Amino acid sequence: MKLSDGLERARRAYPVLKRHAADVDRSDRFASESVSAVRDEGLMGLLVPAEFGGLGGDLDDLVLIAQCLAGGCLSTAMIWAMHCQQVDTLVRFGSPALCDRLLPRIASGSLYIASVTSERGKGGHLLTANAPLGEDPGCLDIERDAPVVTGGLHADGYLITMRAGRSAKDNEVSLVYAGRDQVEVRPEGDWNALGMRGTSSGALRIAGRVPSDQVVGEPGKFPVVAVESYIPCGHLAWAACWLGAARAALSEFLTVLHSPQRPTTLQSSSDLVAERIARVRTALELVSAYLARTTEEVMERRRLDKSMDDPAVQIHLNVLKVAASELTLQAISQLVGLGGLSLGYLKDSPVPLERYLRDLQSAPLNYGNDRLLVATGLLSRTDRSVRLI
Ligand SMILES: Cc1cc2nc3c(=O)[nH]c(=O)nc-3n(C[C@H](O)[C@H](O)[C@H](O)COP(=O)(O)OP(=O)(O)OC[C@H]3O[C@@H](n4cnc5c(N)ncnc54)[C@H](O)[C@@H]3O)c2cc1C
């Protein structure tokens, strides 16, 4: 697939996302029309290899498309980005039989996969799990509490982290695929959140029995899957989504600033305004460059069949997530300040900065920056040469 082909598809879906973003946020409902538009453009199969009917795209396509979609609706972009993260994991670690069953359905747009890693009690920690898989010969029993699942009630399948067995330790984690028709899914609470309201990320209880070939990667070895696929793909795609939203906000802000809609007290020719715009632009330039460079690093290592299990690479991926989440949120906050009451703060401003601000407040939490900063600090001890990106 040419890089521009996926982007063209995203550009065709974009007006639908843009049109529905405010209503989805206001009504606190899943972004169905926008997700359908993304499905109709074949983008759910972006990372599915062409031999399974997918677009055969790569991570550079993922980050470009995520930015474009997020400029229309950040909720939809994150729903799609998290689905792509699950697809990358399946493509790389699913058994041949599981890939044969699932990838053609993903490519056709009929299988949307949600992510279940958070769990009550352990919080967000990715590499541990409490609920154990029950093992009968040939089958695995799942009984899982899932406090936050983006698109959970709308998904056609789930990738779920589980403790590898009843006698396994909490860091012996397996990743298991469960089709929606194989499990009972019960909502356990609404998604009444500050932002990202179109993601319908409410709590679920998931219970059922799946064949044992639905473990993705080696049983109990989820950290390998996480390091090679889940974390790189997730951090690149999320950072791209947040950057896309912040970039759209700046672009819309500049358009209004140089139009008759501009509040009369906001002087587009003032040095103070120019300096503040420059600060926002600087933040976005830095995130963009770091995202591009990290994408190259991950793609290069994949091309050379080199593992991501390298302290410097892990640090770069963590820095990307933390920096992108903080700088894009800060950029929106600066635009709100610059726009003042009517352009920055009111819900009916011509630039929906208050929605961007509420949505981007989720970025440092989705996966907790505190956890990543602690990990980065510990990893730094083993990279004493300080190999910068
Ligand atoms: C919009 C959105 C969508 C999401 N979608 C999904 C999804 O689809 N699937 C899914 O499984 N999860 C999802 N999540 C959950 C997400 O991945 C995180 O698990 C969750 O946001 C973390 O919850 P928490 O903020 O309570 O932090 P936790 O990581 O659970 O931490 C709890 C508290 O402990 C603090 N803390 C953490 N580590 C340390 C430390 N080492 N030292 C000191 N303090 C520490 C944190 O600052 C925080 O205050 C989503 C979250 C959001 C916001």
The ligand as an SDF file (V2000), in Angstrom:
LIG
                    3D

 53 58  0  0  0  0  0  0  0  0999 V2000
   -9.9070    7.5380   27.7890 C   0  0  0  0  0  0  0  0  0  0  0  0
   -9.3860    6.2910   28.4200 C   0  0  0  0  0  0  0  0  0  0  0  0
   -9.5560    5.0900   27.7580 C   0  0  0  0  0  0  0  0  0  0  0  0
   -9.0870    3.8910   28.3280 C   0  0  0  0  0  0  0  0  0  0  0  0
   -9.3010    2.7160   27.6570 N   0  0  0  0  0  0  0  0  0  0  0  0
   -8.8980    1.5490   28.2270 C   0  0  0  0  0  0  0  0  0  0  0  0
   -9.1450    0.3030   27.5690 C   0  0  0  0  0  0  0  0  0  0  0  0
   -9.6980    0.2510   26.4730 O   0  0  0  0  0  0  0  0  0  0  0  0
   -8.7450   -0.8320   28.1890 N   0  0  0  0  0  0  0  0  0  0  0  0
   -8.1150   -0.8310   29.3910 C   0  0  0  0  0  0  0  0  0  0  0  0
   -7.7740   -1.8920   29.8910 O   0  0  0  0  0  0  0  0  0  0  0  0
   -7.8590    0.3300   30.0450 N   0  0  0  0  0  0  0  0  0  0  0  0
   -8.2400    1.5180   29.4860 C   0  0  0  0  0  0  0  0  0  0  0  0
   -7.9930    2.7080   30.1370 N   0  0  0  0  0  0  0  0  0  0  0  0
   -7.3260    2.6740   31.4420 C   0  0  0  0  0  0  0  0  0  0  0  0
   -5.8720    3.1400   31.3580 C   0  0  0  0  0  0  0  0  0  0  0  0
   -5.1230    2.3150   30.5300 O   0  0  0  0  0  0  0  0  0  0  0  0
   -5.2620    3.1510   32.7250 C   0  0  0  0  0  0  0  0  0  0  0  0
   -5.2470    1.8800   33.2490 O   0  0  0  0  0  0  0  0  0  0  0  0
   -6.0310    3.9800   33.6870 C   0  0  0  0  0  0  0  0  0  0  0  0
   -6.3350    5.2370   33.1210 O   0  0  0  0  0  0  0  0  0  0  0  0
   -5.1610    4.1750   34.8830 C   0  0  0  0  0  0  0  0  0  0  0  0
   -5.9760    4.4510   35.9890 O   0  0  0  0  0  0  0  0  0  0  0  0
   -5.4840    5.3780   37.1560 P   0  0  0  0  0  0  0  0  0  0  0  0
   -5.4270    6.7640   36.6620 O   0  0  0  0  0  0  0  0  0  0  0  0
   -6.3480    5.0710   38.3060 O   0  0  0  0  0  0  0  0  0  0  0  0
   -3.9620    5.0260   37.3840 O   0  0  0  0  0  0  0  0  0  0  0  0
   -3.1810    3.7780   37.9020 P   0  0  0  0  0  0  0  0  0  0  0  0
   -2.0930    3.5420   36.9160 O   0  0  0  0  0  0  0  0  0  0  0  0
   -4.0280    2.6120   38.2670 O   0  0  0  0  0  0  0  0  0  0  0  0
   -2.5740    4.3910   39.1870 O   0  0  0  0  0  0  0  0  0  0  0  0
   -3.3780    4.7680   40.3200 C   0  0  0  0  0  0  0  0  0  0  0  0
   -2.6750    5.8590   41.0680 C   0  0  0  0  0  0  0  0  0  0  0  0
   -1.3920    5.4150   41.4960 O   0  0  0  0  0  0  0  0  0  0  0  0
   -0.3970    6.3360   41.0930 C   0  0  0  0  0  0  0  0  0  0  0  0
    0.8120    5.5700   40.7630 N   0  0  0  0  0  0  0  0  0  0  0  0
    0.9710    4.7080   39.7510 C   0  0  0  0  0  0  0  0  0  0  0  0
    2.2150    4.1870   39.7760 N   0  0  0  0  0  0  0  0  0  0  0  0
    2.8300    4.7190   40.8230 C   0  0  0  0  0  0  0  0  0  0  0  0
    4.1250    4.5800   41.3900 C   0  0  0  0  0  0  0  0  0  0  0  0
    5.0090    3.7280   40.8720 N   0  0  0  0  0  0  0  0  0  0  0  0
    4.4120    5.2910   42.4710 N   0  0  0  0  0  0  0  0  0  0  0  0
    3.5250    6.1370   43.0180 C   0  0  0  0  0  0  0  0  0  0  0  0
    2.2780    6.3120   42.5380 N   0  0  0  0  0  0  0  0  0  0  0  0
    1.9320    5.6120   41.4560 C   0  0  0  0  0  0  0  0  0  0  0  0
   -0.9800    7.0730   39.9020 C   0  0  0  0  0  0  0  0  0  0  0  0
   -0.4690    8.3880   39.8340 O   0  0  0  0  0  0  0  0  0  0  0  0
   -2.4530    7.1240   40.2400 C   0  0  0  0  0  0  0  0  0  0  0  0
   -2.7590    8.2230   41.0180 O   0  0  0  0  0  0  0  0  0  0  0  0
   -8.4290    3.9120   29.5780 C   0  0  0  0  0  0  0  0  0  0  0  0
   -8.2330    5.1340   30.2410 C   0  0  0  0  0  0  0  0  0  0  0  0
   -8.7020    6.3100   29.6760 C   0  0  0  0  0  0  0  0  0  0  0  0
   -8.4800    7.5810   30.3990 C   0  0  0  0  0  0  0  0  0  0  0  0
  1  2  1  0
  2  3  1  0
  2 52  2  0
  3  4  2  0
  4  5  1  0
  4 50  1  0
  5  6  2  0
  6  7  1  0
  6 13  1  0
  7  8  2  0
  7  9  1  0
  9 10  1  0
 10 11  2  0
 10 12  1  0
 12 13  2  0
 13 14  1  0
 14 15  1  0
 14 50  1  0
 15 16  1  0
 16 17  1  0
 16 18  1  0
 18 19  1  0
 18 20  1  0
 20 21  1  0
 20 22  1  0
 22 23  1  0
 23 24  1  0
 24 25  2  0
 24 26  1  0
 24 27  1  0
 27 28  1  0
 28 29  2  0
 28 30  1  0
 28 31  1  0
 31 32  1  0
 32 33  1  0
 33 34  1  0
 33 48  1  0
 34 35  1  0
 35 36  1  0
 35 46  1  0
 36 37  1  0
 36 45  1  0
 37 38  2  0
 38 39  1  0
 39 40  1  0
 39 45  2  0
 40 41  1  0
 40 42  2  0
 42 43  1  0
 43 44  2  0
 44 45  1  0
 46 47  1  0
 46 48  1  0
 48 49  1  0
 50 51  2  0
 51 52  1  0
 52 53  1  0
M  END
$$$$
